[in-house]
Amino acid sequence: EAGFVNTMAARGFAVLMTDYEGLGTIGVTHTYVNRLSEGHAMLDAARVARRLPGTSLTPDGPVAFWGYSQGGGAAASAAELAPSYAPELDIVGTYAGAPPADLAELLPYADGSALVGVVGYALNSVMQSYPEAEAKIRSVLTPRGEDFVDKVKDQCVAETIVKFMFRHLEPYFNEPIPELMADPQFRGLFDLQRIGTLRPNAPVLINSNRYDPLVPWTAAVQLGWDWCAKGADVEFRTNEEPPFLNKLVINHALPMAVDGEPALQWIAARFNGEPTAPNCGRFP
């Protein structure tokens, strides 16, 4: 992502990279893939940036959001929360790359992959965000599951990959995962994080690899359909890179670089006021 930041800066754009709630903060759990937390973080960052002294930015200047994977979900959330949470922002567009729009669909994809540890991140996030659910979550964890959740709580991605890569989730739970997914309380927690229930007030570009082994393409497509049904200006692009070493999540990581430059060009076009090319009704 640093390369994309440098590219945009070289083109004359001001770039702000936000952190998220609890990320890197000692003693505070990161609210990983929490829809409201991450969307609000992006919108708040945009608000603050426009008020920074000693910059060329103006309080009423245009804003765009750009993100991939977790960042794609945050950007998508910011796009649809903006009309109600930050109506004063002049948002010209949002790029949401591989957005985890439906976490319930992500679980079987993550199982056994190099990044299976993100499930532990998500469980810790839920317990941080909804403490009333912690007892229920811990009650379905085996001792191995408790160890998994507690260890990844303070890990960065590299450490989690080294220590938990290719593990399967079944030994971490004392009930079959499909049954847990059908539990109304757990289903309700997943539904709270579903992106696509609100209408963005500016154009959106969604990009996803058809064979993404971690963040499902189908959920990204559904997000596009949901927004199109609400009358949003949506362009959906599918990366057709064929499957390759999927448990190493190559088809999730590589498209970030491959599709990054076209996404930056799309964002630049929004700032320049160029016409959009929505394809609602014509993407899969």
N, C-alpha and C positions, 0 to 999 in steps of 0.2 A: 504493500500500500504506500510505502514511502516514495516509491517511484512515481506513482500516480499523483501524489501530493506535489512532488517536484515538477512534474509535467504541467499541472494546472497552474502552479505558481509562476512557472516560466512563461505561461500564456497570459499572465496579468491578472489571474484570479486570486482573491484572498481565500485561504484554505484554513479551516479550523477542524481539528480532530478532537472529538469529545471522548472522555472516558465514560464509564457507566457507573451507576450507583454501587458502591462497595467494591469496585474493581481495584485491586491493589491496596485497599485500605485495611490496615491491620485490625483484626477483631470484628470486622463487618463482612458479612457474606455478600458476594456479588449476586445481584438479581438477574442472573443470566436468562436471556430470552423472555424476560417479563415484558409483555407488550406495552403497558403503560409506562413503566419505569424507563425503558429504552427510548420510546418515542418522546417522552417528556424531556429526557436528557438531550436529545438532538435539538428539540425546539428551544429549550432553555439556552443551549449553547449558541444558537443563532441569535437569540435575543441579546445575549451578553456581547457577542462579537461586534454587533452593530453599534454598541455603546462604548467600545474600547477607545480610550484617548490615544492620540498620536498615530492614527491609521487613516487610510484614505476612505474608509467605510463611512456611510451615512446612515442615520437611524431608519430611513425609509428605503434603503437599498434592496435590490433583489437577492433572493436566497434560493439555493438548490441543495438537495440532499443526495448523497452518494454513499452506497454501502454494499457489502457483499457478505453472504452467509449471515452470521449474527448481525453484522452491520446492515445487510440487506433487509433483515427483519425490522431493525430499528428505523431504517429509512422509510420502509413501507408504513410502519406504525406512525411515524412522524407525519407522513403525507396525509394519512386519514384522520389524525387527531388535530391537525393544524386548524381547520375551520372553527373548531370549538375551543381549543386550548390556546392557540396563538393566532387569532384572526388578524392581528396587526401586521403579521409577516407577509411580505410580498414574495410568495413562493412561485418560482417559474418552472420548476420541474423536479422530479425525483427519479433516481436510478436505484432499483432494488434488484440486486444480483443474488440469485439462489436464496430467496427469502424463506425462512422456516415459518411459513404461514399457518401450518397446522401441526402442532407438536405431537399430537396423537399418531399421526402418520409417520413421524420421524423415527419413533422407537424401533420398529423392526429393521429399519435401514441401518441404524447405528449399531445394532447387535452384531458382535463379532468383528467389528471394523477397528481400524487403527485409532479411531476417535470415539470409541464406545464410552469413554470417560465423560463425554458431554452430557450423558444421561445423569451421571452423578452431579454435574454442575446444575442441571435443571432441577433435580430433586432438592438440592440445597437452596436453590433460588425460591422454590415454592415454599419451603419451610421458613425462609426469611421473610417472604412477602405475605404469607398467610399462616402465621404461627398457630392458628387454631387447627390447621391440618397436620401439624407435625406429628402428633401422637398417632394419628391414623397411618401416616406414611411409615413411621418407624415400626409400627405393629406388623407390617407386611414384609419387613426386611429380615433376612436371615443374618446370623453373625457375620458372614462374609459380606453381605449387603451393607450392614452397619459399618464395617471396616472400609468398604469401598466409598461410601458416601462421606464418611468422616475424613478420609485421607485426601480425596480430591478437593475438598473444601478450600484448602490452602495451596493448591498446586497451580502452576501455569500449564499451558497446553503441552509444552515439550515434555515436562515431567510426567504428566498424565499419560501421554502416548507411550513413553518408555515403560511405565509401571503397569499399565492396564490394557495395552493394545491387544486386539483380537480376542478379548475375553467375551464370553456370552453372558447375557443378563439373567438367564433362568436361575442359576445358583444364588443369585442375590435376593430372590424373593421366595416367600414361603407359600405362595399361591401361583397358579398359572397366570402368566402375563395377560393373555386374552381375557381372563375373568376379571383381573384387576382393571383392565381398560374399560370393561363394561360396568364397573361399579359407578353408580350415579355421582358419588362425591368426587371420585377421581376424574370422571368424565366432565364434571362441572369445572374442575380446575383447568383442564385442557381447553375447554370452551372459552374460558376467560381470556386465554392467550390467542385465540383465533383472530387473525388479521383478515380484513375483507368485509367487515360489518358496517363500515362507514365509508363515505364517498370523499376521495381526495378532491381538493379544489384547484389542482394544477395537473399538468400532464405527468404521466408516469411511464417509465420504461422498465419492464420486467425481463430478466434474462435468466435462463436456467438450462443446464445440460440435461438432455433427455434421459441419460443413464446415470445421473448423479446418484452415487451410492450412499450419501449421507442425508442430504436435504432433498426430499423427493420432488421431481419435476411435476408430478401430478398435482401436488399441493400449490405449487407456483402457478400452474395453469388455472386451478380453481380460484386462486386469488384474482387473477386477471378476469375470469368470468364474473366473479362477484362484483368487482369494481365496474366492469362494463355494464352489468345489469343496473347499476345505479347511475349510469350516464357519465361515468368518468372518461377522460381522454387517456386511453391505455394503448401502448404498443408492446407486444409480447414477441420476444425473440428466443428461438430454441437453438442451443449449441448442440450440434449433431456429432460431436466427437464420440467415436464408438467406445464401448466399455474396455477398460484396460486396468488390470490389477485393482479391481474395485474395492477390495478390503483395505487397500492403502489409500482409498478415497482420492485417487488421481483425478477421476472425473468430477470431483468437487473442487479440488485445488487448482488444477490447470486452467479451467475456463475463467477463473478470476483474472488471470493474466491475459489470456487470449481475447476475452471480451471487454477488458478494461478500457483499452484505447477507444474502441467504437462508442463505449458508454460515455467517455469523457467528451468525445465529439458531439454526442447527443446533448449532453449537459451544456456545452458551449453554444449549441444552436438555440437552446432555450433562452440563455442570457441574451443572445443576439436577436431574439424575437422571430426566428424562422418558423415556418409552418410545421406542425406536427404531422405524423403519419400513423394515426391510430388504426389498429387492425382488429378491433372488436368484431366478433362474428366470423373471423377468418383465420384465427389461430386455433390449434387443436383443442 
